[in-house]
Amino acid sequence: KEIKGYFSSWIAWILMAFFALVFGWFFYSATAYFVSRSMQATLMGGSFPMNMNEWIVRPVLMNVSVIGLFLIPMITMRLFAEEKRSGTIELLMTSPVRDIEIILGKWWAAMLLYLSILAMSAVNVAVLFIVGQPDWRPVLVGYLGLILQGGTLLAISAFISTTTRNQIIAFIIACALGFALILLGFPFIYQLLPAGELVSRFSPYSHFVSLYRGVLDLADVVYYLTAIAFFLFLNIRSIESRKWA
């Protein structure tokens, strides 16, 4: 139902087109800069270390993670807020399915849309492998980082959607919370806070840094899976709270 709702309306297609356009621009800019620096190094006869993963893949993946801070709230803002606004939440709550099945169904639908959006970048990445020789392993690890971070932010944003009936409010709060959590991972932010380095470990950005650089650390994967499970649990408790009133 949720997947059909996304693709039978303009939501999925607009988001995919927007991502394809922005990703294409970032990819073109990084590639053009890479080619320019390579030509300069060749003309100067220097030994400039030109690594495609470092100069193209990493910057583009980092930019994609920033784009996700806007895209993900757009995906999730209607999940529960629209149900509340239209009054169908009561029908959903009385349907013969468990709360956890409702939450997981909506989260997986949002996750599949997010994966479909990421898949729009496959053409650009394929071109990179056709014309060059980047290391494929850091690329896969980087995309794994995008998927795990996206899944975490989807769970957080879905929780926000359970707390309001206004989609715009859900979008704004999810964007603000996402930016706040990401900023906690930046040194110039957490160094200003008491026990800031410890606090920064709860930031999705802190765990994405090593993944987008191609370093697969089990601790980062465990963090994301734990965060997803925790916020999905909060989703369930938020839905159950309607029955307490």
C-alpha positions in Angstrom: 0.0 0.0 0.0 2.7 2.5 0.9 4.9 1.7 -2.1 1.9 2.0 -4.4 1.1 5.3 -2.7 4.6 6.6 -3.4 4.8 5.6 -7.1 1.2 6.3 -8.0 1.6 9.9 -7.1 4.2 12.5 -8.0 6.3 12.0 -4.8 8.6 9.2 -5.9 9.1 10.6 -9.4 9.8 14.1 -8.3 12.3 13.0 -5.6 14.1 10.6 -8.1 14.3 13.3 -10.7 15.6 15.9 -8.2 18.2 13.5 -6.9 19.3 12.5 -10.4 19.7 16.2 -11.3 21.7 17.1 -8.2 23.8 14.0 -8.1 24.6 14.5 -11.8 25.8 18.0 -11.1 28.0 16.9 -8.1 29.4 14.1 -10.2 30.1 16.3 -13.2 31.8 19.0 -11.0 34.0 16.4 -9.2 34.9 14.7 -12.5 35.7 18.0 -14.2 37.9 19.1 -11.3 39.7 15.7 -11.4 40.4 15.9 -15.1 41.6 19.5 -14.8 44.0 18.7 -12.0 45.2 15.6 -13.9 46.0 17.7 -17.0 47.8 20.4 -15.0 49.9 17.7 -13.3 50.7 16.2 -16.7 51.7 19.5 -18.3 53.9 20.4 -15.3 55.6 17.0 -15.5 54.9 16.4 -11.8 53.9 13.2 -10.1 50.5 14.4 -8.8 48.8 11.5 -7.1 45.4 11.3 -8.8 43.2 8.8 -7.1 39.6 8.6 -8.5 38.2 7.3 -5.3 39.7 10.1 -3.3 38.9 12.9 -5.8 35.6 11.9 -7.2 33.9 9.1 -5.2 34.4 10.4 -1.7 33.3 14.0 -2.3 30.2 12.9 -4.2 29.2 10.4 -1.5 29.6 13.0 1.2 27.4 15.4 -0.8 24.8 12.7 -1.3 24.6 12.2 2.5 23.9 15.9 2.8 21.1 15.7 0.1 19.6 12.9 2.2 19.0 15.3 5.0 16.3 16.9 2.8 15.1 13.9 0.8 14.5 11.6 3.8 12.1 13.9 5.6 10.2 14.4 2.3 9.8 10.6 2.1 8.6 10.1 5.6 6.6 13.3 6.4 3.4 11.7 5.2 3.8 8.2 6.7 1.7 8.8 9.8 0.9 12.6 9.6 -1.3 12.1 6.6 -3.0 9.1 8.2 -3.9 11.3 11.2 -5.0 14.3 9.1 -7.3 12.2 6.9 -8.6 10.2 9.8 -7.5 6.8 8.4 -5.2 6.2 11.4 -8.1 4.8 13.4 -8.9 2.3 10.6 -5.3 1.4 10.4 -5.0 0.8 14.2 -8.1 -1.4 14.2 -7.0 -3.5 11.3 -6.0 -7.2 12.0 -2.2 -6.4 11.9 0.1 -5.7 14.8 1.6 -2.3 15.5 5.1 -3.6 14.7 3.9 -4.9 11.3 2.5 -1.4 10.5 5.7 0.3 11.5 8.0 -2.1 9.6 5.7 -2.0 6.6 5.9 1.8 6.4 9.6 1.9 7.1 10.4 -0.7 4.5 8.3 1.1 1.9 10.2 4.3 2.7 13.5 2.4 2.6 12.7 0.9 -0.8 11.9 4.4 -2.2 15.2 5.6 -0.7 17.1 2.7 -2.4 15.3 3.5 -5.7 16.5 7.1 -5.4 20.1 6.0 -4.7 19.9 3.7 -7.7 19.5 6.7 -9.9 23.3 7.3 -9.4 24.2 3.9 -10.9 24.5 5.3 -14.4 27.1 7.9 -13.3 29.1 5.4 -11.3 29.0 2.9 -14.2 30.5 5.6 -16.5 33.3 6.1 -13.9 34.2 2.4 -14.1 34.0 2.4 -17.9 36.4 5.3 -18.5 38.6 4.8 -15.4 39.8 2.3 -12.9 38.5 3.2 -9.4 38.7 0.7 -6.6 35.3 -0.9 -6.4 35.5 -1.9 -2.7 35.5 1.6 -1.3 32.6 2.4 -3.6 30.5 -0.5 -2.2 31.4 0.4 1.4 30.5 4.0 0.8 27.1 3.1 -0.6 26.6 0.7 2.4 27.2 3.8 4.6 24.6 5.8 2.7 22.1 2.9 3.0 22.7 2.5 6.8 22.7 6.2 7.5 19.6 6.6 5.3 17.8 3.8 7.2 18.6 5.4 10.5 17.3 8.8 9.4 14.2 7.2 8.0 13.5 5.6 11.3 14.0 8.9 13.1 11.9 10.9 10.6 9.1 8.3 10.7 9.0 8.7 14.5 8.6 12.4 14.1 5.7 11.7 11.7 3.9 9.7 14.4 3.9 12.7 16.7 2.0 15.2 14.5 -0.8 15.4 11.9 0.8 18.2 9.9 3.2 17.0 7.2 5.0 20.4 7.0 5.7 20.3 10.7 7.0 16.7 10.4 9.3 17.7 7.6 10.7 20.8 9.4 11.3 18.9 12.7 12.9 15.9 10.9 15.2 18.2 8.9 16.2 20.2 12.0 16.8 17.0 14.1 18.7 15.4 11.3 21.0 18.4 10.9 21.5 18.6 14.7 22.5 15.0 14.9 24.9 15.3 12.0 26.5 18.5 13.3 27.3 16.7 16.6 29.8 14.6 14.7 31.8 17.7 13.5 34.9 18.4 15.7 34.3 22.2 15.7 30.8 21.5 17.3 31.4 18.7 19.8 34.6 20.3 21.1 32.5 23.1 22.4 30.3 20.7 24.4 30.9 19.1 27.8 31.9 15.5 27.1 31.5 16.4 23.5 33.7 13.6 22.1 31.5 11.1 23.8 28.3 12.8 22.6 29.7 12.8 19.1 29.7 9.0 19.0 25.9 9.2 18.9 26.0 11.2 15.7 25.3 9.3 12.4 28.1 11.4 10.8 30.8 10.1 13.1 30.1 6.6 11.9 29.6 7.6 8.2 33.1 9.2 7.9 35.0 5.9 7.9 32.5 4.2 5.7 32.5 6.8 2.9 36.3 6.6 3.0 36.0 2.9 2.2 36.8 1.6 5.7 34.4 -1.1 6.9 34.3 -1.1 10.7 31.9 -3.5 12.4 31.3 -1.0 15.2 29.8 1.5 12.7 27.5 -1.2 11.2 26.4 -2.2 14.7 25.7 1.5 15.6 23.4 2.0 12.6 21.5 -1.3 13.1 21.1 -0.5 16.8 19.9 3.1 16.0 17.4 1.8 13.5 16.0 -0.8 15.9 15.8 1.8 18.7 13.9 4.4 16.7 11.6 1.8 15.2 10.9 0.8 18.8 10.0 4.4 19.6 7.7 4.4 16.6 5.9 1.4 18.0 5.6 3.1 21.5 4.3 6.3 19.9 1.6 4.4 18.0 0.7 2.4 21.1 0.3 5.6 23.1 -2.8 6.4 21.1 -4.4 3.4 22.8 -3.5 4.7 26.3 -5.5 7.9 25.9 
